[in-house]
Amino acid sequence: MCGILGIVLANQKDTVAPELCDACIYLQHRGQDAAGIATCGDRGRIFQCKGNGLARDVFTENRVAGLAGSMGIGHLRYPTAGSSANSEAQPFYVNSPYGVNMAHNGNLVNTVSLKRYMDEDVHRHINTDSDSELLLNIFAAELEKHNKYRVNNEDVFHALEGVYRLCRGGYACVGMLAGFALFGFRDPNGIRPLLYGERTNENGSIDYMLASESVVLDAHGFTNIRDLKPGEAVIIPKNCNAENKPEFRQVVAMNSYRPDVFEYVYFARPDSILDGISVYETRLNMGVKLAENVKKTVDPADIDVVIAVPDTARTCALQCAHTLGKPYREAFVKNRYVGRTFIMPNQKERVSSVRRKLNPMKTEFKGRNVLIVDDSIVRGTTSMEIVNMAKDAGAKKVYFASAAPPIRYNHIYGIDLTDNKNLIAYNKSEDEVAAALGCEKVIFQTLDDLIDCCKSQKIDKFEVGVFTGNYVTGVEDGYLQELERVRALNKKQQTARKSEVDVGLYNLCDD
C-alpha cells in the first residue's frame, strides 16, 4: 500500500516541488521504504528525485532546488513481495511515447501473463520485479498504438481502456505526460483510493491535486474534493485555465464498489475521509462492536483496565473502554522513530523492533487484569512481545482484542503482509491463537460487525480477501506462488541482484 499524489499549478511560472514534498509528508504513513517526486518544466523536461528512505531524508533542500516545473507527481513506497531495491523507488519513467511518468498504489494479480505478453508480443523489457513498472509499460504500449506526432485526451482515454482490459488487480495511479497533462485513474472495483480537489487562487485561477487520502487535500487548502469512481479517469492539462479544464471520463463500467476494508482498520489516517466514509467514525464503531464481542467472551468484571497499542488502535480502544464502562489507559509509550514492524523484511528485525518501539508503564499493569486492544494481528510478532511486556510489567491476566477479524490469507492488493503460513491465525482457532500469543483469551471482531462499522448508504461491500480468501478480482493461477518465489529471491541478494539506481532518468542523491 503506497501513497500517491499529483499537483498542477495554474501559474506555470511557479515551482510545484516544495508543495509536493510537503504533501508527501502527509502520506508518509502509507509508505516508509522509499520516496520520490517527478516534475515537468519548460519544453516538457522531466526532473526527478527519488530514493530509499523517508521523505524528509530523500527530499533534501539541494535536491529539491533542482526540480523545475509547475506540474508533478509524488510517491511514497511501501515494499511489496519483500523488495526494497533503490531502483524500484517511484515514480517510474519511460521516454516513449511522449515521455511518461507514473506512480502506482496497489498490486496487479495477473503479472505472470502480463510479463509474457510484454516480452513476446509488445517487446518491451521490464527491468525490475515491480508491477508498477509493468503497468507503466502497458499504458505506454497502448498509447503508442496511436502513432501520432502529438497526444490528446482521447488518445489517453483509449490507452487507459487497454490498461483496464489487460490488467487485473487493485490499483490507483497518477501519471504525467511530458509537457501535456497530469492524469489519474482507479481500478474498476475501487479497491485502492484516489481523490481529486481544487484550490482557487486570489486571481481566480485554479490549482488541482490528486491524492490517496483527503487529509493531504485538506491540509493544502483544496476544496470541492471528490473520490474518483471505480473505472474512472481524469486528465488535468498542464496549462489548465478556464478554457482548458480537467476532463473526467468513466473509461470502463464499474464492476463493483468495494474499497479495501484494511484502509479503515489500519492504513489510512483517522482524519481522512475515503469514499465518503470517515476513517475516525469507522474506528469508533469498531470499538463499540468489539466491546460487545468482548462481553460474550470475558466477564467484564474480570477486566480492570483497557489499554491501547499505539497508534492506530487508540480510537477503537477508547470507545471499547467507554462501552465496557472500564478505565482507559495509555500504558505503552511509543518511540516514534521506529517504523511499522510488519513492514520490516525479516523476523529478527521485527522482534527487536517491537521492544524498541514500545515501552510499558509498569504502574498501569502491576496486579491488574488488562484488556489490550490492537487494530489487527498479522504475524503475531508485535502481539506476542506486547503480551510478554505486559506480564513482565506485573499484569495478572492479559486479554487481547483485535479490531479486525483473524487474518488468515495473503493480502494481494498492495499490502505485503507475508505468506499465508506465516500468519498467526492461519489454520488456527481463536484458542490456538491465544495460546501462541501467551494470553488468557484473544477476541476478534467478526467480519459482519466490521463491515457494519464501515458501510455507508452507497457502499455496503468491501474487499475482505485477507479474512476469507475470496478476492474480488480472483487470482491468476500461480500468482500466490509467484509472490512467494519473488520473496525468496529477494532474500538472496547474490542470486537476485537489483540495480542500485533507476535507469530511466539520471538521479543523483548524494547531497
Steps between C-alpha positions, in 0.01 A plus 500: 500500500662821384423870501460683169427860409519748215473879478446740211549870579311757296797736491756323281776726635453355850698200622297203619783299663485658851128435526542144372765438767274634774206297372711184510554553873123472549505161327814367670295247700409330172858412413828537684724299270567757227385841379507672164371794301518591133422843355449635150654832400546703183505313168370190675825440689460241778685540831499244777626424849442161657666242718465270799409661830249739651384804305682738732828319431463453124371851426790710619508873428774465237321224312161670498651829383577341164144380434346749259144519375143571606371142459618189682421169666620335820520154650559345842602138461385211709702190405310212342623142472779591744692715254660830591748567221589862436431449130135419580432837658229687308391687292613286205574653160500391136605737224280352228242599404502868596678451837284343772541495879278292723448437873292200598327383818384140502578163346426323174401136540568382143864603478623165369292519181558876466878459507476230238279726286744791531790278403352293221250739341597857587878450533540730796758412763394509865811571705372445855265270693263793555154466349495882495762501225295236324182709521683808369631308199157358424358854496790621283452210257129574469568871446762422238243320284366839388839586345430874498727804507310653794275339757152617603245409766324245282826315445562481875149375576527238224835386639342466844229282348780264402648512851164410652454221247839343571561561870331328792545607858454792735668820390489877504749693289613852426700567186657783309544545126794729432385852416138391465305398809464327832262203507359262759292183492354241735432127466148385401423376853623808687731291718771766530403862579558811288356848562486825302487859623515862384649814653395843379769767504447873563501574126230240439731239347476144631764251616423127497609205711457121496586303815449171681334662802285805565726623782761619247245699306355653817841599633591681178179697468332296225121486491230345277658169600358189339600136462572362157246228435603143421602487133515880473791713379580871493738704282622837633678713237838651583374837376173474691275807476135596449504364144716197575346325799541146639307235313346205682386183328358167608745301289355159586185398679520464875532130589415565864574756769713315754769703675758303694367481855859495630520873416251565779638244742860604487656677209332835446540797733201544735441855374450378142168443326515230232208433266285721720573291811676656799790282613465637855129417518560144380758447775261632764241252370759222516551576869131465577463173309821361647380574854178311430705204383727521805195473727411169334845356566625653826313605814545882505545477877826318430641799308659779701623726221500537119835578338561597136794400284599836351427659263228371268309307767452797733166615363356149506640423847366821654150431370527136607590608855211749505253233387630251759492766773868442576787748541718563195874538546792593274731237646736455206730789412596499134836593353391677184830451325451128442300396193209259467614153600312285250661702217846393617660241276589226747379351827809581705471870414130498589550344844775742603303790356192437717700546821661814363166637384287444811580532869245404770422713806513242778264691730214447254554122481610387844241280668232568237302301249544692175318504167747601229345626176683505166376575149590155364721195553712404200806285563450534874854632551389827657213341692718232661756755612226727636350215703847416634564864591164524678572191708856609570352829626288309753163442328304214663297416188530623144207498259577605143237649267533571128289762319527279190397138445771230486731560202544156344585580138743705296421858410539521122415865430801685631564408864783250518403328824671163458437154356189331640697252709667785692170657608437408863127433443556281193338159564461586870197541726470799733609287795806387306585861413467595869734217596753613238485858628526388862187682617189378683257575217506659156187677373460579133250731332256305285505571128131593492556748783802650325303555180216657702754739655622622163206491261310803375186560298686458171759239606398185684764256370877503540805310385552252788718230343752506788227362725319264263747405226244614240636796303278733300711465183593135548864402452691371202615139523841497662488863618531424872780257424668773295480734800672243717766444233576872475520532879747212511712650223512836670648336810790372290679812389770301325254326270250784456719804465314825452627824355575766757379776269212546262602482135212719377644838595831597652440551870777618731410487869824567684465858626 
